[in-house]
Amino acid sequence: MNGRNVKKFNSLYNHGFVRVAACTPVIALAAPAENAVHIVEQLNVAQKEGVALCVFPELVVSGYSIEDLLFQEPLLKGVEEALETIRQATVDLTPVCVVGAPLRYGVGLYNCAVVLHRGRILGVVPKSFLPNYREFYEGRHFATGVGIKKASVRINHQEVPFGIDLLFQADDVPDMVLGIEICEDLWVPISPGTLSALAGATVIANPSASNITVAKAEVRDMLCRSQSLKNICAYVYSAAGAGESTTDVAWDGQATIFEYGTKLASGTRFPTQPSMVMADIDLGLLQQERRQMVTFDHNRIAHAVAYEDFRTISFTLSPEYKDFGLKRAVPRFPFVPNEAARLEQDCYEAYTIQVEALIQRLKNSGARTMVIGVSGGLDSTQALLVMAQAADRLGWDRQQIKAYTMPGFGTSTGTLENAQALMASLQVSADILDIRPTAELMLKEIKHPYAEGKPVYDITFENVQAGLRTDYLFRLANQFNGLVIGTGDLSELALGWCTYGVGDQMSHYAVNAGLPKTLIQHLIRWVVSSQDFPQDVGRVLLSILETEISPELLPIGGDQPLQSTEEKIGPYALQDFNLFYTLRYGFSPSKIAFLAQIAWHDKTQGDWPSGYPDAKKIEYDLATIRQWLVVFVRRFFGFSQFKRSALPNGPKIIAGGALSPRGDWRAPSDGNARIWLAEIERNIPTNQ
């Protein structure tokens, strides 16, 4: 790719993001000209930061707390002149500007949000619901905007769309559709913002005043979060702050930005200087969520009468396609929260879901034992811990867990010892089944070159061992009236890193099928810290966590090193990252690569999950990210679906999704990866 395309790849605007800002200038009461200067100053700052939308507080042009001064002709004339100043200043600026201003329409005065962009007043939205209780007396000054549609208002000799029926859409950023509600509009049961979202708005701006009292900021956050979550939108909230009159109330300048229930950014409350809070909204994520959550569309249809006559005002944003960075947290491990308390909660819930699901299956199966193969690796360890907990909850003797370690040609001393130590410390029924003699017999019977003394270690050689292990487990389950508990995880299923049929793809119940590898590592650490098991169990678990991930199917020693899974299919950290954004949101490979570069390019930046070992902290450049993304796409879309189409039962555990053909993921087994590979080739640079 040439330098121009590399530059474009690094731009947030190339990947469905848009930068927004909640701005809180210091207000000059009843001084529109001075306020216009402050607004323009912040717009110029926003321009340099690549911002596409700036939301200022309610009545920011005049000041909110000026009471009956709102009726004064000089004040209202000054507001119109100030709007002209702002309009002229926006001619060469990218950000859409939303400012609060008192404006005359007909015989009434209205509390309005004025939307300006590149020298145009795009439209004016009046406030619908006027608080007239406790400390608020807006009904004294303003008329309600309820019912005003298909109207226009004259501002400085321009006829401008006016009404509660306005949406503002960027024609060159099609997913950027702006809706507006003003302060109290948010607090009513069916708000103007909700109707705007149903009509297509992805971003809701709320220019607010809202005086501060103890704990009110928390209520505002709750409302904004709820509005963004249920309407699957972004919500930009800017409240009046410094400079407003404190005759009877106070102001805190609260500025927050939410996206689909997540707070992306918040400003310092009670600022004494002009403040600007910025965040990058993922418009693509919002649209994907709306498409997938069909009930949103059902609700849209049910309430169509309320918004079907909305007007859409188009404008051309023309953002700069340059590297502005990304102002939002992109976790390295999207399946694993960074916050310690949240990680502990997630681990508790994931572990408990596994245990309860297994208990339910055991109760209804009539089985009297559980059978598992224990390799000394992460997956079988997690499954065995779940089985032990389930047995305890059912009142079973742990000897009813029939655990077998089955060494093959590549089994290392370390994993064999870990497997034996784990089974012993958990006090389950433990045994060793050496599969090598049977494997050698099978290889001889099928006339494999290995049986003739040739060092041929192909997929047949590997799968003879994998198949025998599963075959043994199923026959043992028959013998002991038990269920084979599967150990394979979500990451392996995504990559097709499992042996189909008579192999580790198959079991009677797959407790790990909903867990990605990166979360399993933290689950095991959590089990150690929870002290639900004796200390000797914890010591074994820590040893297992330090062990290289390997299928251990190839002989070791001499010139043959330990078989490394991640050298073959890529680092699980990157592949789980790719899986999350493919499965949860259906993002394009180039967008996933862009996010991965943000998350992984520098190990010293950003947060790591609580308890993550320093020695394992690593970084990846774009070339490496691209390399393993190609592997992921080929395996996930190209030739692994047939294994997922025949999955045994297992519980969905995380909101990021699952791969059950009966649940989250249904795809043809004879699909291909061509369009995803072509998108990588077309849009992801091979060098920076």
DRENTOR-880649 format. One line per 4 residues: number of its first residue (from 1); their letters; for each residue x, y, z of C-alpha. Coordinates in pm, 1 decimal. Layout:
N
NUM = a = X,Y,Z; ...
END
This chain:
688
1 = mngr = 0.0,0.0,0.0; 118.1,353.2,-68.3; 165.3,616.3,200.0; -176.1,771.0,138.7
5 = nvkk = -356.4,443.7,199.6; -150.0,371.7,510.9; -246.6,715.7,640.5; -610.5,644.0,566.7
9 = fnsl = -591.3,304.3,739.4; -474.9,474.4,1058.0; -767.8,717.5,1058.5; -1058.1,649.5,1292.4
13 = ynhg = -1294.2,787.1,1025.5; -1192.8,503.0,793.5; -1328.4,242.2,1033.7; -1674.8,363.5,1128.0
17 = fvrv = -1577.1,582.9,1422.8; -1664.8,946.0,1478.3; -1514.3,1178.2,1739.1; -1756.9,1376.0,1954.0
21 = aact = -1707.8,1631.2,2228.1; -1910.0,1761.3,2522.1; -1801.9,2122.8,2574.6; -1855.1,2338.7,2882.9
25 = pvia = -1733.0,2696.5,2843.0; -1738.4,2950.5,3123.8; -2068.0,3136.1,3078.3; -2098.8,3514.0,3073.5
29 = laap = -2450.5,3593.8,3190.5; -2661.4,3791.0,2942.3; -2354.7,3851.2,2724.0; -2418.1,3664.2,2397.2
33 = aena = -2128.3,3821.9,2207.6; -1880.0,3714.1,2474.7; -2026.2,3362.9,2488.0; -1999.1,3335.9,2109.2
37 = vhiv = -1626.3,3407.1,2134.5; -1583.5,3132.3,2393.5; -1782.2,2886.5,2181.7; -1573.0,2960.0,1872.5
41 = eqln = -1253.4,2917.1,2072.6; -1360.9,2568.5,2174.1; -1467.6,2484.3,1819.3; -1119.6,2569.6,1696.1
45 = vaqk = -964.1,2345.4,1957.9; -1200.8,2067.9,1853.4; -1103.7,2116.6,1487.1; -739.1,2042.3,1567.0
49 = egva = -842.7,1727.3,1753.4; -1043.1,1587.6,1461.8; -1380.4,1627.9,1635.5; -1695.6,1586.0,1425.2
53 = lcvf = -1957.9,1698.9,1680.3; -1943.4,1954.9,1961.8; -2233.3,1975.0,2207.9; -2257.3,2285.2,2427.9
57 = pelv = -2490.7,2341.5,2726.1; -2851.0,2453.9,2725.7; -2893.9,2828.2,2655.8; -2515.1,2860.3,2636.8
61 = vsgy = -2540.3,3164.5,2409.4; -2732.8,3371.0,2664.9; -2676.4,3188.2,2991.2; -2947.3,2968.2,3142.8
65 = sied = -2999.1,3138.2,3477.6; -3089.6,3488.7,3360.2; -3460.1,3458.1,3443.1; -3674.9,3748.3,3315.4
69 = llfq = -3383.5,3896.4,3121.3; -3491.6,3643.1,2859.3; -3781.7,3874.8,2774.2; -3556.3,4170.1,2697.3
73 = epll = -3533.0,4267.5,2332.2; -3162.3,4364.1,2349.4; -3082.0,4020.6,2488.8; -3274.9,3834.1,2219.4
77 = kgve = -3127.2,4049.9,1945.5; -2782.6,3986.4,2090.5; -2845.3,3611.3,2076.4; -2925.9,3632.0,1705.6
81 = eale = -2611.1,3835.0,1641.6; -2404.4,3586.3,1840.2; -2544.0,3299.4,1632.1; -2433.0,3485.7,1319.9
85 = tirq = -2083.1,3514.6,1467.5; -2075.4,3141.8,1535.2; -2216.2,3061.9,1190.6; -1947.4,3261.9,1013.8
89 = atvd = -1675.2,3104.2,1227.3; -1785.0,2752.7,1127.5; -1736.3,2804.8,752.8; -1400.4,2623.3,747.8
93 = ltpv = -1454.5,2398.7,1048.7; -1540.3,2028.1,1047.7; -1733.9,1993.0,1376.5; -2111.0,2007.8,1379.0
97 = cvvg = -2193.0,2258.7,1652.5; -2496.2,2224.6,1882.8; -2556.9,2530.4,2098.9; -2843.4,2624.8,2327.8
101 = aplr = -3016.9,2955.8,2263.9; -3350.0,3131.9,2333.9; -3525.6,3201.7,2002.7; -3854.1,3359.5,1898.6
105 = ygvg = -4102.4,3170.4,1685.2; -4449.5,3305.1,1623.0; -4566.1,3471.6,1941.5; -4361.3,3244.4,2168.3
109 = lync = -4010.4,3220.0,2302.1; -3849.4,2878.1,2281.4; -3560.6,2706.0,2457.6; -3373.5,2575.4,2153.2
113 = avvl = -3080.0,2371.1,2032.3; -2928.8,2532.2,1722.8; -2729.4,2308.1,1489.6; -2459.5,2475.2,1279.1
117 = hrgr = -2207.0,2337.9,1030.8; -1971.7,2491.4,774.3; -2145.8,2826.0,760.1; -2502.3,2691.5,772.0
121 = ilgv = -2763.0,2679.0,1042.5; -2885.6,2330.1,963.9; -3189.0,2345.7,1189.2; -3334.1,2437.4,1527.1
125 = vpks = -3492.1,2192.8,1772.6; -3712.4,2340.9,2050.2; -3732.0,2187.1,2395.1; -4044.0,1976.2,2438.4
129 = flpn = -4084.4,1934.9,2813.1; -4041.0,2239.5,3032.6; -3979.4,2181.8,3404.1; -4193.8,2406.5,3618.0
133 = yref = -4146.7,2250.6,3959.7; -3913.3,2293.1,4256.0; -3638.9,2535.5,4147.3; -3737.2,2542.8,3778.4
137 = yegr = -3968.7,2804.4,3624.5; -3921.2,2751.0,3251.0; -4295.2,2765.4,3194.2; -4274.5,3134.0,3290.3
141 = hfat = -4044.3,3210.3,2997.4; -4078.2,2947.0,2727.6; -4340.5,2783.7,2513.0; -4333.9,2407.5,2462.5
145 = gvgi = -4205.1,2261.5,2139.7; -4449.8,1968.7,2159.2; -4637.6,1935.6,1830.9; -4417.9,2169.5,1628.5
149 = kkas = -4329.1,1992.3,1303.0; -4273.6,2087.7,940.7; -4200.8,2443.0,1053.5; -3925.1,2693.3,990.0
153 = vrin = -3793.5,2996.4,1175.0; -3622.5,3307.0,1043.3; -3280.1,3378.6,1194.1; -3076.3,3668.7,1061.2
157 = hqev = -3261.1,3671.6,730.5; -3225.9,3293.2,685.2; -3519.8,3055.4,681.2; -3417.1,2758.0,893.8
161 = pfgi = -3596.3,2424.4,960.7; -3761.2,2437.6,1303.4; -3934.0,2164.6,1502.6; -3904.4,1852.0,1712.7
165 = dllf = -3904.6,1641.7,1394.8; -3546.5,1705.9,1283.4; -3261.3,1461.9,1229.4; -2920.5,1560.3,1092.9
169 = qadd = -2739.9,1310.0,872.3; -2388.2,1326.0,730.5; -2416.4,1214.8,368.8; -2050.3,1112.9,356.8
173 = vpdm = -2063.5,931.5,693.4; -2395.9,751.3,646.3; -2416.0,601.9,995.6; -2378.9,943.2,1159.0
177 = vlgi = -2734.8,1057.3,1224.3; -2783.1,1317.8,1497.0; -3092.6,1355.7,1711.7; -3145.7,1611.6,1986.8
181 = eice = -3327.6,1636.6,2316.8; -3279.1,1914.4,2569.3; -3225.3,1861.4,2943.0; -3566.6,1775.5,3091.6
185 = dlwv = -3660.0,1594.4,2769.4; -3439.7,1310.9,2894.7; -3634.6,1271.5,3219.6; -3976.5,1191.0,3074.4
189 = pisp = -4102.0,833.6,3006.9; -4105.4,858.0,2627.1; -3842.6,1112.4,2536.1; -3776.7,1296.9,2209.4
193 = gtls = -3439.7,1121.6,2199.0; -3607.3,781.8,2200.3; -3822.6,879.8,1903.8; -3515.5,1016.5,1726.4
197 = alag = -3335.0,686.0,1779.8; -3629.6,490.0,1642.0; -3628.2,724.7,1343.8; -3262.4,642.1,1279.3
201 = atvi = -3047.3,865.3,1501.9; -2727.5,694.0,1617.7; -2603.7,989.9,1823.9; -2824.9,1185.1,2065.6
205 = anps = -2703.5,1524.6,2183.1; -2835.5,1671.9,2505.0; -2752.2,2037.6,2569.7; -2849.6,2067.7,2934.7
209 = asni = -2843.5,2308.8,3224.6; -2958.1,2097.1,3522.9; -2844.0,2251.4,3848.1; -2651.5,2027.4,4087.6
213 = tvak = -2765.9,1886.2,4419.0; -2615.4,1602.9,4620.0; -2622.1,1273.1,4425.0; -2791.8,1428.4,4121.1
217 = aevr = -2488.5,1365.8,3899.2; -2529.5,993.2,3959.4; -2894.0,1013.4,3854.6; -2799.5,1196.8,3534.5
221 = dmlc = -2540.5,930.8,3454.3; -2797.2,659.5,3514.1; -3044.0,826.1,3278.7; -2784.2,887.0,3006.6
225 = rsqs = -2656.3,532.9,3032.8; -3005.9,390.5,3015.0; -3095.0,607.9,2718.6; -2786.4,499.8,2526.2
229 = lkni = -2838.7,132.7,2615.7; -3206.1,86.0,2534.3; -3185.4,303.1,2220.6; -2856.3,145.2,2103.8
233 = cayv = -2702.6,485.5,2046.4; -2434.5,723.7,2162.0; -2534.8,994.7,2407.9; -2346.3,1323.3,2444.4
237 = ysaa = -2446.4,1523.2,2751.9; -2320.3,1871.8,2837.0; -2451.9,2058.9,3141.7; -2410.3,2424.2,3236.5
241 = gage = -2129.3,2505.1,3474.8; -1908.0,2794.8,3575.7; -2049.4,3142.1,3526.2; -2415.9,3055.1,3579.1
245 = sttd = -2589.3,3243.3,3858.6; -2579.3,3086.7,4203.9; -2858.1,3300.4,4347.8; -3047.7,2994.0,4465.9
249 = vawd = -2882.1,2692.9,4294.7; -2538.8,2570.8,4190.6; -2396.8,2414.0,3872.6; -2137.1,2144.5,3811.7
253 = gqat = -2072.8,2143.0,3436.3; -2120.8,1766.9,3409.7; -2006.5,1639.5,3069.6; -2036.6,1272.2,2979.4
257 = ifey = -2035.2,1056.8,2669.0; -2200.8,715.3,2662.7; -2218.7,446.9,2396.2; -2464.3,159.3,2423.3
261 = gtkl = -2463.0,165.0,2802.3; -2088.8,219.7,2844.3; -1944.1,545.5,2969.5; -1665.3,635.1,2728.0
265 = asgt = -1563.1,966.7,2882.0; -1653.4,1210.6,3156.0; -1521.6,1551.4,3248.5; -1407.6,1701.2,3573.4
269 = rfpt = -1707.7,1830.6,3758.3; -1720.4,2190.5,3880.8; -1462.0,2307.0,3626.1; -1341.9,2665.9,3665.7
273 = qpsm = -1195.6,2680.6,3314.7; -1342.6,2586.5,2975.9; -1363.1,2209.2,2949.5; -1392.3,1968.2,2660.7
277 = vmad = -1448.3,1594.6,2693.6; -1388.8,1384.1,2382.5; -1458.2,1024.8,2284.7; -1471.9,820.5,1966.8
281 = idlg = -1809.8,664.4,1894.4; -1822.6,333.8,1707.7; -2108.9,393.7,1467.3; -2052.4,57.3,1303.7
285 = llqq = -2096.7,-119.3,1634.7; -2424.7,60.7,1697.8; -2563.5,-28.5,1356.5; -2454.8,-391.6,1391.3
289 = errq = -2626.4,-413.6,1728.8; -2946.6,-266.9,1587.7; -2943.3,-511.8,1299.5; -2889.2,-810.1,1527.7
293 = mvtf = -3133.6,-704.4,1800.0; -3452.9,-752.3,1602.9; -3668.5,-628.2,1891.4; -3529.4,-278.6,1830.1
297 = dhnr = -3676.0,-290.2,1481.2; -4002.4,-435.6,1610.7; -4028.3,-140.9,1849.5; -3945.2,98.3,1567.2
301 = iaha = -4235.0,-41.2,1365.1; -4472.4,-35.2,1662.3; -4415.6,337.1,1722.4; -4377.7,450.7,1361.9
305 = vaye = -4671.1,690.4,1385.7; -4480.0,901.0,1638.8; -4182.6,968.9,1412.9; -4273.7,870.8,1056.8
309 = dfrt = -4292.0,1235.3,946.2; -3946.7,1329.0,1078.6; -3734.6,1543.6,847.3; -3372.6,1455.8,773.2
313 = isft = -3134.9,1746.3,713.1; -2832.6,1632.0,514.9; -2486.6,1782.6,536.8; -2137.2,1686.9,423.5
317 = lspe = -1902.6,1634.9,716.2; -1578.4,1594.4,515.1; -1365.9,1467.9,805.5; -989.1,1463.6,771.9
321 = ykdf = -856.2,1114.1,708.7; -547.1,1147.0,923.5; -415.8,970.9,1230.2; -587.3,1133.2,1527.5
325 = glkr = -534.4,825.8,1745.5; -838.8,670.5,1909.4; -1001.3,825.0,2215.1; -1162.1,517.2,2362.9
329 = avpr = -1030.3,221.6,2554.4; -967.3,-86.1,2340.3; -900.3,-375.6,2578.1; -631.8,-621.0,2475.6
333 = fpfv = -850.3,-901.5,2601.6; -1211.4,-816.6,2507.8; -1334.9,-1133.4,2679.5; -1150.1,-1036.9,3000.1
337 = pnea = -1230.9,-712.6,3187.4; -938.0,-503.7,3310.8; -1104.7,-387.9,3632.5; -1021.1,-620.9,3922.0
341 = arle = -1368.7,-623.6,4078.7; -1538.6,-681.4,3742.8; -1292.7,-957.8,3654.2; -1364.1,-1131.7,3982.6
345 = qdcy = -1738.6,-1103.0,3922.3; -1705.9,-1236.9,3567.7; -1493.3,-1528.9,3682.7; -1740.8,-1614.2,3956.7
349 = eayt = -2032.1,-1606.8,3715.3; -1853.4,-1801.2,3440.2; -1740.1,-2070.7,3680.9; -2083.8,-2093.8,3841.7
353 = iqve = -2258.1,-2115.7,3504.5; -2035.3,-2409.8,3414.8; -2098.1,-2586.1,3744.5; -2475.0,-2532.8,3743.5
357 = aliq = -2507.2,-2637.2,3378.9; -2314.2,-2956.7,3444.3; -2521.4,-3035.5,3753.6; -2842.5,-3000.3,3552.3
361 = rlkn = -2712.5,-3234.4,3282.8; -2598.2,-3492.7,3536.9; -2931.2,-3486.2,3721.7; -3126.5,-3558.5,3405.7
365 = sgar = -2889.8,-3806.9,3244.6; -2902.7,-4083.9,3501.8; -2522.7,-4097.4,3495.8; -2342.2,-4205.9,3809.4
369 = tmvi = -1993.0,-4099.5,3710.8; -1808.4,-3837.1,3506.9; -1519.6,-3932.0,3279.8; -1244.0,-3697.4,3164.8
373 = gvsg = -902.2,-3705.0,3005.0; -656.0,-3487.0,3196.0; -359.1,-3361.8,2994.7; -203.6,-3120.6,3241.1
377 = glds = -307.7,-2829.6,3019.4; -543.4,-2538.1,3075.8; -865.7,-2677.0,2930.5; -877.4,-3015.7,3102.2
381 = tqal = -772.6,-2843.8,3425.6; -1066.3,-2602.2,3412.5; -1308.6,-2881.7,3323.6; -1184.1,-3099.2,3609.9
385 = lvma = -1223.7,-2811.3,3858.3; -1582.9,-2765.3,3742.1; -1646.9,-3138.5,3774.2; -1509.9,-3144.1,4129.2
389 = qaad = -1731.7,-2854.7,4229.7; -2035.2,-3015.6,4064.5; -1969.4,-3345.4,4240.4; -1947.5,-3166.9,4575.2
393 = rlgw = -2274.2,-2982.7,4510.6; -2448.2,-3308.3,4416.9; -2315.7,-3485.3,4723.4; -2115.0,-3727.0,4511.5
397 = drqq = -1793.8,-3886.3,4627.8; -1515.2,-3739.2,4415.5; -1413.5,-4094.7,4333.0; -1713.0,-4087.9,4100.5
401 = ikay = -1499.5,-3862.8,3879.6; -1301.2,-4103.2,3662.9; -996.6,-3906.4,3551.2; -734.6,-4047.1,3314.9
405 = tmpg = -410.2,-3907.9,3189.4; -317.6,-4074.1,2862.2; 44.8,-4018.6,2763.6; 129.0,-4039.8,2395.3
409 = fgts = 435.1,-3995.6,2180.4; 477.0,-3625.9,2262.1; 375.2,-3613.9,2627.3; 631.0,-3422.0,2831.0
413 = tgtl = 738.1,-3512.1,3180.9; 614.4,-3176.1,3311.6; 256.5,-3204.6,3186.9; 233.6,-3569.4,3293.7
417 = enaq = 346.3,-3475.9,3643.8; 104.5,-3181.4,3654.5; -183.7,-3402.2,3545.6; -106.9,-3663.2,3809.4
421 = alma = -56.5,-3401.1,4079.4; -384.7,-3230.4,3992.4; -585.6,-3552.8,4001.8; -424.2,-3652.8,4330.7
425 = slqv = -479.7,-3313.5,4495.7; -846.5,-3312.6,4392.3; -886.4,-3666.0,4526.4; -1061.4,-3796.6,4216.5
429 = sadi = -1033.4,-4149.6,4082.7; -709.4,-4128.6,3884.3; -540.6,-4364.1,3643.6; -281.7,-4367.1,3365.5
433 = ldir = -368.1,-4511.8,3025.7; -61.6,-4528.6,2802.0; -204.7,-4505.6,2449.9; 124.1,-4562.6,2271.5
437 = ptae = 99.7,-4942.8,2227.8; -250.2,-4914.6,2083.6; -146.1,-4622.7,1864.5; 149.6,-4817.6,1731.2
441 = lmlk = -79.0,-5111.6,1652.9; -320.7,-4886.9,1464.5; -40.1,-4720.3,1270.8; 89.3,-5064.7,1180.3
445 = eikh = -252.8,-5187.5,1073.4; -309.0,-4890.5,842.6; 46.4,-4926.7,708.7; 158.4,-4582.1,816.8
449 = pyae = 525.9,-4502.3,740.3; 593.2,-4448.9,1112.7; 527.9,-4818.8,1170.8; 815.2,-4891.2,933.2
453 = gkpv = 1054.9,-4679.4,1135.5; 1024.0,-4363.4,925.9; 1000.9,-4028.2,1111.3; 671.6,-3929.3,950.4
457 = ydit = 472.1,-3718.4,1194.9; 177.0,-3610.0,983.5; -183.8,-3536.8,1072.3; -265.5,-3906.6,1063.4
461 = fenv = 5.0,-3969.2,1321.5; -140.0,-3694.8,1540.7; -505.0,-3788.7,1504.0; -448.5,-4157.3,1576.9
465 = qagl = -353.8,-4042.2,1927.1; -630.8,-3783.9,1962.3; -890.3,-4031.6,1839.9; -773.7,-4310.8,2067.4
469 = rtdy = -794.9,-4089.3,2372.6; -1156.3,-4001.1,2299.1; -1238.5,-4361.8,2208.6; -1102.1,-4479.5,2542.7
473 = lfrl = -1304.9,-4216.8,2729.3; -1634.2,-4310.7,2564.2; -1582.3,-4679.6,2633.2; -1491.9,-4601.9,2993.0
477 = anqf = -1809.7,-4396.0,3021.2; -2003.7,-4700.9,2900.2; -1828.3,-4916.5,3154.7; -1892.1,-4686.3,3451.4
481 = nglv = -2236.8,-4550.2,3355.2; -2086.9,-4205.4,3307.4; -2072.1,-3898.5,3086.0; -1759.5,-3790.5,2900.5
485 = igtg = -1697.6,-3427.2,2991.4; -1543.0,-3234.2,2705.0; -1246.0,-3005.6,2754.4; -1229.4,-2813.2,2423.7
489 = dlse = -1278.9,-2437.0,2443.7; -1431.5,-2159.3,2234.1; -1097.4,-2046.5,2090.2; -1014.5,-2394.6,1963.4
493 = lalg = -1360.8,-2430.6,1809.8; -1320.8,-2097.5,1630.8; -991.5,-2205.7,1477.3; -1093.5,-2564.7,1415.6
497 = wcty = -807.0,-2673.5,1641.5; -968.6,-3000.8,1739.2; -1002.1,-3351.8,1598.3; -1343.8,-3412.3,1446.0
501 = gvgd = -1573.6,-3699.2,1547.3; -1372.7,-3951.6,1741.9; -1147.5,-3681.6,1882.4; -1148.6,-3393.3,2125.0
505 = qmsh = -1429.1,-3223.4,1929.6; -1672.4,-3480.1,2072.6; -1801.0,-3546.7,2423.9; -2127.8,-3602.8,2608.2
509 = yavn = -2122.7,-3249.1,2751.6; -1877.5,-2970.9,2664.1; -1845.5,-2748.4,2971.1; -1573.0,-2529.0,2818.3
513 = aglp = -1733.5,-2474.3,2478.3; -1839.8,-2120.2,2572.0; -1506.8,-2012.9,2720.1; -1221.4,-1850.1,2524.5
517 = ktli = -868.0,-1953.9,2610.8; -773.7,-1610.2,2746.4; -1056.9,-1617.2,2999.5; -979.4,-1974.0,3107.8
521 = qhli = -634.9,-1858.9,3218.4; -793.1,-1596.6,3443.5; -1054.1,-1839.8,3569.9; -782.1,-2071.4,3691.8
525 = rwvv = -601.7,-1779.9,3859.2; -932.8,-1683.8,4019.3; -984.5,-2038.2,4149.3; -639.1,-2019.0,4309.0
529 = ssqd = -715.2,-1684.4,4473.9; -1065.0,-1790.3,4585.2; -914.5,-2069.9,4797.7; -1212.3,-2297.0,4730.8
533 = fpqd = -960.4,-2580.3,4705.6; -666.8,-2667.7,4934.4; -329.0,-2500.1,4888.1; -174.8,-2805.7,4721.0
537 = vgrv = -433.6,-2769.5,4442.3; -339.5,-2403.8,4403.3; 28.9,-2488.7,4365.0; -46.4,-2734.0,4086.0
541 = llsi = -272.5,-2484.1,3912.6; -0.1,-2218.1,3913.5; 240.1,-2469.1,3760.8; -10.3,-2549.7,3486.3
545 = lete = -53.7,-2180.7,3408.7; 319.1,-2154.6,3340.8; 319.5,-2446.5,3096.1; 351.6,-2390.5,2720.0
549 = ispe = 24.0,-2455.7,2535.8; 85.1,-2766.3,2326.1; -113.1,-3060.7,2185.7; 189.7,-3280.0,2265.5
553 = llpi = 130.9,-3517.1,1975.6; 478.0,-3512.9,1821.1; 779.9,-3689.4,1971.0; 1018.3,-3460.1,2156.3
557 = ggdq = 1389.9,-3487.2,2200.1; 1683.0,-3462.7,1963.6; 1604.3,-3214.1,1685.5; 1232.2,-3218.8,1762.2
561 = plqs = 1131.5,-2930.8,1995.4; 816.0,-2918.2,2204.9; 515.6,-2874.6,1976.6; 378.5,-2521.3,2019.5
565 = teek = 12.6,-2454.9,1946.1; 55.8,-2078.9,1919.4; 341.4,-2109.4,1668.7; 101.1,-2298.4,1445.7
569 = igpy = -226.8,-2107.2,1479.7; -114.0,-1780.2,1633.5; -111.7,-1623.1,1979.3; -440.5,-1687.5,2156.4
573 = alqd = -433.3,-1325.8,2274.2; -465.2,-1206.2,1914.1; -692.6,-1485.3,1797.1; -937.5,-1427.5,2082.6
577 = fnlf = -931.1,-1057.4,1992.5; -1015.8,-1148.5,1631.5; -1284.9,-1390.5,1747.2; -1460.3,-1139.2,1971.7
581 = ytlr = -1503.2,-872.3,1706.5; -1591.1,-1126.0,1436.4; -1845.6,-1317.6,1642.8; -1994.2,-1037.3,1853.0
585 = ygfs = -2010.2,-756.3,1598.0; -1929.9,-897.3,1255.0; -1661.1,-632.3,1197.4; -1453.1,-630.6,880.1
589 = pski = -1098.1,-768.7,912.6; -949.9,-423.7,848.6; -1145.6,-271.5,1136.8; -1038.2,-557.2,1362.5
593 = afla = -676.2,-500.3,1261.3; -710.1,-127.2,1330.2; -844.1,-198.4,1678.9; -580.4,-464.9,1743.5
597 = qiaw = -308.0,-219.3,1649.3; -447.7,32.9,1898.1; -466.5,-231.6,2171.4; -140.4,-419.3,2114.4
601 = hdkt = 116.5,-185.8,1959.4; 275.2,-80.1,2290.4; 278.7,-302.2,2598.2; 347.3,-1.8,2824.1
605 = qgdw = 22.6,172.6,2725.8; -326.8,89.4,2841.9; -448.0,-139.2,3117.3; -378.2,-508.0,3163.7
609 = psgy = -617.5,-741.5,3346.0; -565.5,-765.5,3720.3; -304.0,-1024.3,3812.0; -162.9,-1058.6,3459.8
613 = pdak = 206.5,-1158.2,3488.9; 454.6,-888.5,3382.7; 671.4,-1147.7,3210.0; 385.6,-1233.0,2971.6
617 = kiey = 308.4,-875.6,2869.4; 390.4,-842.8,2500.6; 323.1,-618.2,2202.0; 248.9,-682.4,1834.9
621 = dlat = 308.4,-465.6,1529.8; 61.6,-437.4,1242.4; 250.4,-687.1,1026.2; 217.6,-953.9,1295.2
625 = irqw = -146.6,-865.6,1356.5; -216.9,-896.9,984.3; -31.6,-1228.6,957.5; -235.1,-1399.5,1228.5
629 = lvvf = -559.8,-1235.2,1118.0; -514.8,-1406.2,780.9; -475.3,-1737.6,963.9; -785.3,-1669.4,1170.5
633 = vrrf = -999.6,-1578.3,870.0; -887.1,-1880.6,671.7; -957.7,-2117.9,954.8; -1275.9,-1959.3,1091.5
637 = fgfs = -1455.0,-1895.4,762.8; -1275.6,-2141.6,541.6; -1269.6,-2496.0,672.1; -1368.0,-2527.1,1037.6
641 = qfkr = -1743.7,-2482.1,1035.3; -1821.2,-2851.4,980.9; -1669.6,-2921.8,1322.3; -1888.1,-2658.5,1485.2
645 = salp = -2199.4,-2782.2,1304.4; -2179.1,-3106.5,1501.4; -2095.7,-2971.9,1846.2; -2215.8,-3149.3,2158.2
649 = ngpk = -2422.9,-2956.1,2410.6; -2251.3,-2701.0,2629.7; -2352.9,-2377.0,2804.6; -2314.5,-2030.7,2657.7
653 = iiag = -2117.2,-1835.0,2915.1; -2017.8,-1489.8,2787.8; -2203.8,-1210.5,2611.6; -1931.5,-1211.7,2347.7
657 = gals = -2106.6,-1510.2,2197.9; -2080.7,-1882.5,2145.0; -2041.2,-2111.1,1843.3; -2320.9,-2358.9,1900.7
661 = prgd = -2508.8,-2435.9,1575.9; -2826.2,-2429.7,1786.7; -2759.4,-2084.3,1927.5; -2539.0,-1788.2,1842.1
665 = wrap = -2363.8,-1906.2,1526.4; -2523.7,-2076.7,1230.4; -2321.5,-2101.6,911.9; -2279.9,-2339.2,617.8
669 = sdgn = -2018.7,-2609.0,662.0; -1908.8,-2562.0,300.8; -1846.7,-2186.8,321.4; -1526.6,-2010.7,221.7
673 = ariw = -1309.1,-1719.5,333.2; -1257.4,-1544.2,-0.2; -1431.8,-1211.6,65.5; -1265.7,-1171.4,407.0
677 = laei = -921.0,-1248.8,265.6; -981.7,-1005.9,-20.0; -1079.2,-734.1,229.7; -752.1,-790.7,415.8
681 = erni = -551.2,-772.2,94.3; -731.3,-457.7,-15.9; -742.6,-259.0,306.3; -471.8,-362.3,554.4
685 = ptnq = -120.7,-230.9,484.2; 159.3,-484.1,469.9; 394.2,-228.8,627.6; 372.9,100.0,808.8
END
